Amino acid sequence: MLVPILFTSKMSYIPHISVFHKKNRKVKMIVVDPRHTDTAKAADLHLAIKPGTDIALLNGIAHLLLKHGWIDPGFIDSCTDGFSDYAQVVKSYPPERVTEICGITLSELAKAAEWWGKSQRVLSLWSMGVNQSTEGTAKCRTIINLHLMTGHVGKPGAGPFSLTGQPNAMGGREAGGLAHILPGYRLVKKPEHRQAVETVWKVPEGSISPVPGLAAWDMMLALEQGDLGVFWVAATNPAVSMPDIKRTQAALAQSPFTICQDAYYPTETAAFAHVVLPATQWGEKAGAMTNSERVVTYCPAFRHPVGEARADWEIFAEVGRRLGFEEQFAQRTSAEVYDEFVSLTAGRLCDSTGLSHERLAAGPIQWPCPTGESDEVAYGKHDKRLYTDYRFATANGKAKFCAFHIKGLAEPPNEDFPYVLTTGRLYGHWHTQSRTGRIERITKRYPEPLLEVNPRDAQLLEIQSEDWVEVRSQRGFVQLKVLVTQNITRGTVFMPMHWGFLWGDNMEVNALTHPEVCPISLEPELKACAVQVTPIPVPQTIEGATVKSRFIAAQQMAMNSLKIMV
């Protein structure tokens, strides 16, 4: 039996998983989510846990796996380290304690553990509901612990599988697109990693700083304190997507010089920009994209750029050349840029030295694909499974158990703010609506955000669907209509994250969220905060307001306080 288990608190709908599940009735699907989403409706078991209790649930499952002997001692002894310490931790999570913490029943917990323990193969998938948490890394590691103790790694239909929130997130990590990493899954803190990249980039040894760059929220703090000279934003919209958004917007207004580089205009972030650089859409430039199963696909341009738009890499390269780095930015085609990148993967886990735009034009190829790999092996089925030899990327080749106790939400509910707000996406909208907010079919389906409230909570609040409420946290407030639904657990309310100030008044969910981060990943806890809910009269709206008029008004307000770099 294969058991796909989706550990996520925000996964609205995954059509291919649901369809597969319905076609193959031998599969058991468990969904863990405070909301009864479309994916949960297709599940054999829905665990509607309280937000922030994931680690208790996972440790509770591990407790039962140990109790009933549903583990793989051979795999644990030969292929892992740290199991005894982990076993001591999970002993502290008996079923009675776990079900009280999580708000589920004993039978639900027992069924989840039994299906995992008796299955021949277990596949777990999770998304941003797990990652965007002050315990995000701990939650991911705890999911992996379950796989290690049962040996569900390195074989078909089994393994932990992270589903990230943005397209090509896999490629971004391979290419070193985060503040603490370099291409080829290298770390800036490691001297040998810096030296390898410095050699390829033709810069003197020691040119790359051993100190990681700033994480997203740290950038906002640096803007507040006047410690950033230039703030360059490419292909994202922090004036909507960052936590504690009013504080974020105030920080953006303090920026000495902000560059907004995007294929879409206007966006909320562009209102704070000193310079706007138009970037091409994906169909207007050639490049390679890596998906979550490590399959690399060549994406040729099929139309010419519009107006003055240029590919992101061309913009970066041109600025690099004008700063005096002619040799380092000598590439004139995206194929040449890709050739430099794959040279940096040699001997690494993601070895892609056998790839090029020319070769990928014949069809997608899965990495690793080192130089010399034949076309017969490279093309066709994408089944290059990792860890089939049960050797892992550690000093002794063994996977590491890492035990965590639950800490819970960084901001739990209290007497003044008695509800937990959980945030997430709607199936139709993209991120902050920069792509989807102007598509009539989508905006008709989702014309405005709604606050999902459990019927019992609605009764206490004396509200019903279509009533207006004000939702307030310690940082700010929003005003929106209510949707009373059984799809959300009692004590928890849900609001989508797509609306910024271009799309409505006082509808920015991140006016409520806090900036506390996971100490390891530095990812903010965007998915939960404590709020109060109060009924209000229908608010007055700006008569005839449009995206354009809202943008002009916001831009004027921002320019009144923007610092202009001399």
C-alpha positions as CSV (number, residue, x, y, z in Angstrom):
1,M,0.0,0.0,0.0
2,L,1.3,3.5,-0.9
3,V,0.2,6.2,1.5
4,P,0.7,9.8,0.3
5,I,0.6,12.0,3.3
6,L,0.3,15.7,2.7
7,F,1.7,17.6,5.8
8,T,0.6,21.1,5.0
9,S,-1.6,23.7,6.6
10,K,-2.0,25.5,3.3
11,M,-2.5,23.4,0.2
12,S,-5.8,24.5,-1.5
13,Y,-6.0,21.9,-4.2
14,I,-3.7,19.6,-6.1
15,P,-5.6,18.1,-9.0
16,H,-3.1,15.4,-10.1
17,I,-2.8,14.0,-6.6
18,S,-6.6,13.8,-6.1
19,V,-7.2,12.3,-9.6
20,F,-4.5,9.7,-9.0
21,H,-5.9,8.9,-5.6
22,K,-9.4,8.3,-7.1
23,K,-8.0,6.0,-9.8
24,N,-6.0,3.9,-7.4
25,R,-8.1,2.8,-4.5
26,K,-5.2,0.9,-2.9
27,V,-3.8,4.3,-2.0
28,K,-4.7,5.9,1.3
29,M,-4.4,9.7,1.5
30,I,-4.1,11.7,4.7
31,V,-4.3,15.5,4.7
32,V,-3.2,17.6,7.7
33,D,-4.8,21.0,7.5
34,P,-6.9,23.3,9.8
35,R,-9.1,23.9,6.8
36,H,-11.3,21.3,5.0
37,T,-9.9,22.2,1.5
38,D,-10.8,20.5,-1.8
39,T,-7.7,18.3,-1.3
40,A,-8.9,17.4,2.2
41,K,-12.3,16.5,0.7
42,A,-10.6,13.9,-1.5
43,A,-8.7,12.4,1.5
44,D,-9.3,9.1,3.3
45,L,-8.4,10.9,6.5
46,H,-8.4,14.6,7.3
47,L,-6.6,15.7,10.4
48,A,-7.9,19.2,11.2
49,I,-5.2,20.0,13.7
50,K,-4.9,23.4,15.5
51,P,-2.4,25.7,13.8
52,G,1.1,25.3,15.1
53,T,0.7,21.8,16.5
54,D,2.4,19.9,13.6
55,I,5.4,18.7,15.6
56,A,3.2,17.3,18.4
57,L,1.3,15.4,15.7
58,L,4.4,14.1,14.0
59,N,6.0,13.1,17.3
60,G,2.8,11.4,18.3
61,I,2.8,9.3,15.2
62,A,6.4,8.4,15.9
63,H,5.4,7.4,19.4
64,L,2.9,4.9,18.1
65,L,5.3,3.6,15.4
66,L,7.8,2.8,18.2
67,K,5.2,1.3,20.5
68,H,3.9,-1.1,17.8
69,G,7.3,-1.9,16.3
70,W,6.4,-0.4,12.9
71,I,9.9,0.7,12.3
72,D,12.9,-0.5,10.2
73,P,15.7,-1.4,12.7
74,G,18.1,-2.5,9.9
75,F,17.8,0.8,8.1
76,I,18.1,2.7,11.4
77,D,21.2,0.9,12.5
78,S,23.0,0.9,9.2
79,C,22.0,4.2,7.6
80,T,21.3,6.7,10.4
81,D,22.7,8.4,13.5
82,G,20.9,9.9,16.5
83,F,17.9,7.5,16.8
84,S,18.2,6.9,20.5
85,D,18.0,10.6,21.3
86,Y,15.1,11.0,19.0
87,A,13.3,8.0,20.6
88,Q,13.7,9.6,24.0
89,V,12.0,12.7,22.8
90,V,9.0,11.0,21.1
91,K,8.3,9.0,24.3
92,S,7.1,12.4,25.7
93,Y,4.2,12.4,23.1
94,P,1.7,9.7,24.1
95,P,-1.6,9.7,22.3
96,E,-3.6,11.4,25.0
97,R,-1.3,14.4,25.2
98,V,-1.0,14.7,21.4
99,T,-4.8,14.6,20.7
100,E,-5.3,17.3,23.4
101,I,-2.7,19.5,21.9
102,C,-3.8,19.0,18.3
103,G,-7.5,18.9,18.7
104,I,-8.0,15.6,17.0
105,T,-9.4,12.2,18.2
106,L,-7.4,9.2,19.5
107,S,-8.9,7.1,16.7
108,E,-7.7,9.6,14.0
109,L,-4.2,9.6,15.4
110,A,-4.1,5.8,15.7
111,K,-5.3,5.4,12.1
112,A,-2.7,7.8,10.7
113,A,0.1,5.9,12.5
114,E,-1.2,2.5,11.5
115,W,-1.5,3.5,7.8
116,W,2.0,4.9,7.9
117,G,3.5,1.9,9.9
118,K,1.9,-0.8,7.8
119,S,2.4,0.7,4.4
120,Q,5.1,-0.6,2.1
121,R,5.7,2.9,0.7
122,V,5.0,6.3,2.2
123,L,5.2,9.6,0.3
124,S,4.8,12.8,2.2
125,L,4.3,16.2,0.7
126,W,4.1,19.6,2.3
127,S,4.0,23.2,1.3
128,M,4.3,26.7,2.8
129,G,2.0,25.9,5.7
130,V,4.9,23.9,7.2
131,N,7.7,26.1,6.0
132,Q,6.5,29.6,6.9
133,S,6.7,29.1,10.6
134,T,9.1,29.9,13.5
135,E,9.4,26.1,13.7
136,G,9.6,25.6,9.9
137,T,12.9,23.8,9.8
138,A,12.0,21.7,12.9
139,K,8.8,20.6,11.2
140,C,10.5,19.6,8.0
141,R,13.2,17.7,9.9
142,T,10.5,15.9,12.0
143,I,8.7,14.8,8.8
144,I,12.0,13.4,7.6
145,N,12.5,11.6,10.9
146,L,9.3,9.5,10.3
147,H,10.7,8.4,6.9
148,L,14.1,7.5,8.4
149,M,12.6,5.4,11.3
150,T,10.5,3.4,8.8
151,G,13.0,3.2,5.9
152,H,10.8,5.1,3.5
153,V,13.7,6.7,1.6
154,G,15.4,6.0,-1.7
155,K,12.8,3.7,-3.2
156,P,9.9,4.2,-5.7
157,G,6.8,5.8,-4.3
158,A,8.5,6.8,-1.0
159,G,10.2,9.8,0.5
160,P,9.7,13.3,1.9
161,F,8.8,15.8,-0.8
162,S,8.7,19.5,-0.3
163,L,6.4,21.5,-2.6
164,T,7.6,25.1,-2.6
165,G,5.4,28.1,-3.0
166,Q,6.9,29.5,-6.2
167,P,7.8,28.1,-9.6
168,N,11.4,27.2,-10.3
169,A,12.2,27.4,-6.6
170,M,14.4,24.3,-7.2
171,G,16.4,26.1,-9.9
172,G,16.9,29.1,-7.6
173,R,18.5,27.0,-4.9
174,E,20.7,25.2,-7.4
175,A,21.9,28.5,-8.8
176,G,22.6,30.1,-5.5
177,G,19.7,32.5,-5.4
178,L,19.6,32.9,-1.6
179,A,21.6,35.1,0.7
180,H,23.6,32.3,2.3
181,I,24.3,30.0,-0.7
182,L,26.3,29.9,-3.9
183,P,25.7,27.9,-7.1
184,G,25.8,24.1,-6.8
185,Y,24.4,23.9,-3.3
186,R,27.5,25.6,-1.8
187,L,27.5,27.7,1.4
188,V,29.2,31.1,1.6
189,K,30.5,30.2,5.1
190,K,32.7,27.4,3.7
191,P,36.1,28.7,2.4
192,E,36.5,25.9,-0.2
193,H,33.0,26.7,-1.6
194,R,33.8,30.4,-1.9
195,Q,37.2,29.6,-3.6
196,A,35.6,27.3,-6.1
197,V,33.2,30.0,-7.2
198,E,35.8,32.7,-7.2
199,T,37.9,30.7,-9.6
200,V,35.0,30.3,-12.1
201,W,34.0,33.9,-11.7
202,K,37.6,35.1,-12.2
203,V,37.8,37.2,-9.2
204,P,40.7,37.3,-6.6
205,E,40.5,34.9,-3.7
206,G,38.7,36.4,-0.8
207,S,36.4,38.5,-3.0
208,I,33.3,36.6,-1.8
209,S,32.3,37.6,1.7
210,P,32.1,34.7,4.2
211,V,29.2,36.5,5.9
212,P,25.8,35.6,4.5
213,G,23.7,38.4,3.1
214,L,20.6,39.7,4.8
215,A,17.4,37.7,5.1
216,A,14.2,39.3,3.9
217,W,13.0,40.8,7.2
218,D,16.5,41.8,8.1
219,M,16.5,43.9,4.9
220,M,13.4,45.8,6.3
221,L,15.2,46.4,9.6
222,A,18.3,47.6,7.7
223,L,16.1,50.1,5.7
224,E,14.6,51.4,9.0
225,Q,18.1,51.9,10.4
226,G,19.5,53.5,7.3
227,D,22.0,50.7,6.7
228,L,21.1,49.9,3.1
229,G,22.2,52.1,0.3
230,V,20.4,50.3,-2.6
231,F,17.3,48.1,-2.4
232,W,16.8,46.1,-5.6
233,V,13.6,44.1,-6.0
234,A,13.3,41.6,-8.9
235,A,10.1,39.6,-9.7
236,T,8.5,39.9,-6.3
237,N,6.2,42.3,-4.4
238,P,7.4,42.8,-0.8
239,A,5.0,45.8,-0.3
240,V,2.3,43.1,-0.1
241,S,4.0,39.8,0.7
242,M,6.2,40.7,3.7
243,P,4.9,40.4,7.3
244,D,3.8,43.4,9.4
245,I,3.2,45.2,6.1
246,K,2.6,48.7,7.4
247,R,6.0,48.6,9.1
248,T,7.4,47.1,5.9
249,Q,5.9,49.9,3.8
250,A,7.3,52.5,6.2
251,A,10.7,50.9,5.8
252,L,10.4,51.0,2.0
253,A,9.6,54.7,2.2
254,Q,13.0,55.2,4.0
255,S,15.0,53.5,1.2
256,P,17.7,55.8,-0.3
257,F,17.3,54.2,-3.7
258,T,14.9,51.4,-4.7
259,I,14.9,49.6,-8.0
260,C,11.8,47.6,-9.0
261,Q,12.5,45.1,-11.8
262,D,9.3,43.3,-12.9
263,A,7.3,42.1,-15.9
264,Y,4.2,43.6,-14.4
265,Y,3.2,47.2,-13.8
266,P,1.9,48.7,-11.6
267,T,2.6,46.7,-8.5
268,E,2.5,47.9,-4.9
269,T,6.3,47.8,-4.6
270,A,6.6,50.0,-7.7
271,A,4.9,52.8,-5.9
272,F,8.0,52.9,-3.6
273,A,10.6,52.7,-6.4
274,H,12.9,55.4,-7.7
275,V,13.6,53.4,-10.8
276,V,11.4,50.8,-12.5
277,L,13.1,48.4,-14.9
278,P,10.8,46.4,-17.3
279,A,11.6,42.7,-17.4
280,T,10.5,40.2,-20.0
281,Q,7.9,37.5,-19.5
282,W,9.0,33.9,-19.5
283,G,7.8,33.5,-23.1
284,E,9.9,36.4,-24.3
285,K,13.2,34.9,-23.2
286,A,15.1,31.6,-23.5
287,G,16.2,29.7,-20.5
288,A,16.1,26.5,-18.5
289,M,13.7,25.7,-15.6
290,T,14.2,22.9,-13.0
291,N,11.1,21.4,-11.4
292,S,10.6,19.7,-8.1
293,E,11.6,16.3,-9.4
294,R,14.9,17.7,-10.8
295,V,13.8,17.6,-14.4
296,V,15.4,20.4,-16.4
297,T,13.3,21.8,-19.3
298,Y,14.5,24.2,-22.0
299,C,12.0,27.1,-22.5
300,P,12.6,28.9,-25.8
301,A,11.3,32.4,-26.4
302,F,8.2,32.4,-28.6
303,R,7.7,36.1,-28.9
304,H,9.7,39.3,-29.0
305,P,10.0,41.4,-25.8
306,V,7.5,44.3,-25.5
307,G,8.8,47.8,-25.5
308,E,12.1,48.2,-23.6
309,A,11.7,45.0,-21.6
310,R,14.9,42.9,-21.3
311,A,15.6,39.5,-19.7
312,D,16.5,39.7,-16.0
313,W,19.9,38.2,-16.6
314,E,20.6,40.9,-19.3
315,I,19.7,43.7,-16.9
316,F,22.0,42.3,-14.2
317,A,24.8,41.7,-16.7
318,E,24.5,45.2,-18.1
319,V,24.7,46.7,-14.6
320,G,27.7,44.5,-13.8
321,R,29.5,45.6,-16.9
322,R,28.9,49.3,-16.1
323,L,30.3,48.7,-12.6
324,G,33.6,47.7,-14.3
325,F,33.2,43.9,-14.3
326,E,33.4,43.4,-18.1
327,E,35.1,40.0,-18.0
328,Q,32.8,38.6,-15.4
329,F,29.7,39.6,-17.3
330,A,31.0,38.8,-20.8
331,Q,28.1,36.5,-21.7
332,R,25.9,37.7,-24.5
333,T,23.3,34.8,-24.6
334,S,21.4,32.9,-22.0
335,A,23.0,29.7,-23.3
336,E,26.4,31.1,-22.2
337,V,25.1,32.0,-18.8
338,Y,23.8,28.5,-18.4
339,D,27.1,27.0,-19.5
340,E,28.8,28.9,-16.7
341,F,26.3,27.7,-14.2
342,V,26.6,24.0,-15.1
343,S,30.4,24.3,-14.8
344,L,29.8,25.1,-11.1
345,T,27.8,21.9,-10.5
346,A,30.7,19.6,-11.4
347,G,31.1,16.9,-8.7
348,R,28.2,18.3,-6.7
349,L,24.9,16.6,-5.8
350,C,23.2,18.5,-8.7
351,D,25.9,17.7,-11.3
352,S,24.5,19.1,-14.5
353,T,27.7,19.4,-16.5
354,G,26.2,17.2,-19.2
355,L,23.5,19.7,-19.9
356,S,23.3,22.7,-22.3
357,H,20.6,24.6,-24.0
358,E,21.4,22.8,-27.2
359,R,21.0,19.4,-25.6
360,L,17.9,20.3,-23.6
361,A,16.3,21.6,-26.8
362,A,15.9,17.9,-27.8
363,G,13.9,17.2,-24.6
364,P,13.8,17.5,-20.8
365,I,16.6,15.8,-18.8
366,Q,16.7,15.0,-15.1
367,W,19.8,15.8,-13.0
368,P,22.3,14.5,-12.0
369,C,23.6,14.5,-15.5
370,P,27.4,14.6,-15.5
371,T,29.5,15.1,-18.6
372,G,29.6,11.9,-20.7
373,E,26.2,10.6,-19.8
374,S,24.7,9.0,-22.9
375,D,21.5,10.2,-24.6
376,E,20.0,6.8,-23.9
377,V,20.3,7.4,-20.2
378,A,19.6,11.1,-20.2
379,Y,16.4,11.2,-22.1
380,G,13.2,9.3,-21.6
381,K,12.0,8.3,-18.2
382,H,12.8,10.7,-15.4
383,D,13.6,8.0,-12.8
384,K,17.1,8.9,-11.5
385,R,16.2,8.3,-7.9
386,L,18.5,9.7,-5.2
387,Y,19.7,7.7,-2.1
388,T,19.1,4.3,-3.6
389,D,22.4,3.2,-2.1
390,Y,21.3,4.6,1.3
391,R,24.3,6.9,1.4
392,F,23.6,10.5,2.3
393,A,25.4,13.8,2.0
394,T,27.0,13.8,5.5
395,A,30.6,13.2,6.7
396,N,29.9,9.5,7.5
397,G,27.3,8.9,4.8
398,K,24.5,8.4,7.4
399,A,21.3,10.4,7.6
400,K,20.8,12.3,10.9
401,F,17.8,12.1,13.1
402,C,17.1,15.5,14.7
403,A,14.6,15.6,17.6
404,F,12.5,18.6,18.4
405,H,9.9,19.3,21.1
406,I,6.9,21.4,20.1
407,K,7.2,25.1,20.9
408,G,3.9,26.2,19.3
409,L,3.0,29.5,17.7
410,A,5.2,32.5,18.2
411,E,2.0,34.4,18.9
412,P,-0.7,32.2,20.5
413,P,-4.2,33.5,21.1
414,N,-5.0,35.3,24.4
415,E,-7.8,37.1,26.1
416,D,-7.6,40.2,24.0
417,F,-6.9,38.4,20.7
418,P,-8.7,35.0,21.1
419,Y,-8.6,33.7,17.5
420,V,-5.8,32.2,15.5
421,L,-5.7,33.8,12.0
422,T,-4.2,31.4,9.4
423,T,-3.4,32.7,5.9
424,G,-3.0,31.1,2.5
425,R,-3.7,31.1,-1.2
426,L,-6.8,30.7,-3.3
427,Y,-6.6,28.2,-6.2
428,G,-7.2,30.9,-8.8
429,H,-4.9,33.7,-7.8
430,W,-1.2,34.1,-8.1
431,H,0.8,35.5,-5.2
432,T,-0.1,39.2,-4.8
433,Q,-2.3,39.3,-8.0
434,S,0.4,40.9,-10.0
435,R,-0.4,38.3,-12.7
436,T,-4.0,37.4,-12.0
437,G,-5.6,40.5,-10.7
438,R,-6.4,41.7,-14.2
439,I,-7.8,38.5,-15.5
440,E,-11.6,38.9,-15.6
441,R,-12.5,35.3,-15.3
442,I,-10.5,35.0,-12.0
443,T,-11.6,38.3,-10.5
444,K,-15.2,37.3,-11.1
445,R,-14.6,34.1,-9.2
446,Y,-12.7,35.8,-6.4
447,P,-13.8,39.5,-6.4
448,E,-12.8,40.1,-2.8
449,P,-11.2,38.4,0.2
450,L,-13.5,36.7,2.7
451,L,-12.8,35.7,6.3
452,E,-13.7,32.1,6.8
453,V,-15.3,31.6,10.3
454,N,-16.6,28.4,11.9
455,P,-20.4,28.4,12.5
456,R,-20.0,28.1,16.3
457,D,-17.6,31.1,16.4
458,A,-20.0,33.0,14.1
459,Q,-22.8,32.4,16.6
460,L,-20.8,33.7,19.4
461,L,-19.8,36.8,17.4
462,E,-23.4,37.2,16.2
463,I,-22.4,37.4,12.5
464,Q,-23.4,35.6,9.4
465,S,-22.1,35.3,5.8
466,E,-21.8,38.6,4.0
467,D,-21.6,40.6,7.2
468,W,-18.6,42.9,7.6
469,V,-16.0,42.5,10.3
470,E,-12.8,44.1,11.4
471,V,-10.0,41.8,12.2
472,R,-7.3,43.3,14.4
473,S,-3.9,42.1,15.6
474,Q,-1.3,43.8,17.7
475,R,0.0,45.4,14.5
476,G,-2.9,46.5,12.4
477,F,-6.4,45.7,11.1
478,V,-8.3,44.6,8.0
479,Q,-12.0,45.0,7.1
480,L,-13.7,42.4,5.0
481,K,-16.8,40.2,4.6
482,V,-17.4,36.9,6.4
483,L,-18.0,33.5,5.0
484,V,-19.4,31.2,7.7
485,T,-18.3,27.6,6.9
486,Q,-17.6,24.2,8.4
487,N,-14.4,24.1,6.4
488,I,-12.5,25.9,9.2
489,T,-11.9,24.6,12.7
490,R,-13.3,26.4,15.7
491,G,-11.1,29.0,17.2
492,T,-9.3,29.5,13.8
493,V,-10.2,32.0,11.1
494,F,-8.8,32.1,7.5
495,M,-8.0,35.0,5.2
496,P,-6.4,34.8,1.7
497,M,-3.1,36.6,1.2
498,H,-3.5,38.0,-2.4
499,W,-4.9,41.5,-1.8
500,G,-2.7,44.5,-1.6
501,F,-3.6,48.2,-1.5
502,L,-4.1,48.3,-5.3
503,W,-7.0,45.9,-5.1
504,G,-9.0,47.1,-2.1
505,D,-9.1,49.2,1.1
506,N,-7.8,47.7,4.3
507,M,-7.6,44.2,2.9
508,E,-3.9,43.5,3.3
509,V,-3.7,40.3,5.4
510,N,-0.1,41.1,6.3
511,A,-1.2,44.1,8.2
512,L,-2.0,41.5,10.8
513,T,1.0,39.1,10.6
514,H,4.2,39.3,12.7
515,P,7.8,39.2,11.6
516,E,9.1,36.4,13.9
517,V,11.2,33.9,11.9
518,C,12.5,30.4,12.1
519,P,16.0,30.7,13.7
520,I,17.4,28.3,11.1
521,S,15.7,29.1,7.8
522,L,15.0,32.8,8.8
523,E,11.6,32.3,7.1
524,P,8.8,34.4,8.7
525,E,5.8,32.9,10.4
526,L,3.3,34.2,7.8
527,K,0.7,31.5,8.4
528,A,-0.5,32.3,11.9
529,C,-1.0,35.2,14.4
530,A,-3.5,36.1,17.2
531,V,-6.4,38.3,16.2
532,Q,-9.8,39.6,17.5
533,V,-12.9,39.8,15.3
534,T,-15.5,42.5,15.6
535,P,-18.7,43.1,13.6
536,I,-18.8,46.5,11.9
537,P,-21.1,48.4,9.6
538,V,-20.5,48.3,5.9
539,P,-17.4,50.5,5.5
540,Q,-17.3,53.5,3.1
541,T,-15.2,52.8,0.0
542,I,-13.4,55.1,-2.4
543,E,-15.9,56.0,-5.1
544,G,-14.8,54.8,-8.5
545,A,-11.4,53.6,-7.3
546,T,-9.3,51.7,-9.9
547,V,-6.0,50.0,-9.8
548,K,-4.5,53.0,-11.6
549,S,-6.0,55.6,-9.3
550,R,-5.0,53.6,-6.2
551,F,-1.4,53.3,-7.5
552,I,-1.2,57.1,-8.2
553,A,-2.4,57.9,-4.7
554,A,0.0,55.4,-3.1
555,Q,2.9,56.6,-5.2
556,Q,2.2,60.2,-4.2
557,M,2.1,59.2,-0.5
558,A,5.4,57.2,-0.9
559,M,7.2,60.0,-2.7
560,N,6.3,62.5,0.0
561,S,8.6,60.5,2.3
562,L,11.0,58.8,0.0
563,K,14.7,59.7,0.4
564,I,16.2,60.6,-2.9
565,M,19.8,59.5,-3.2
566,V,22.2,62.3,-4.2
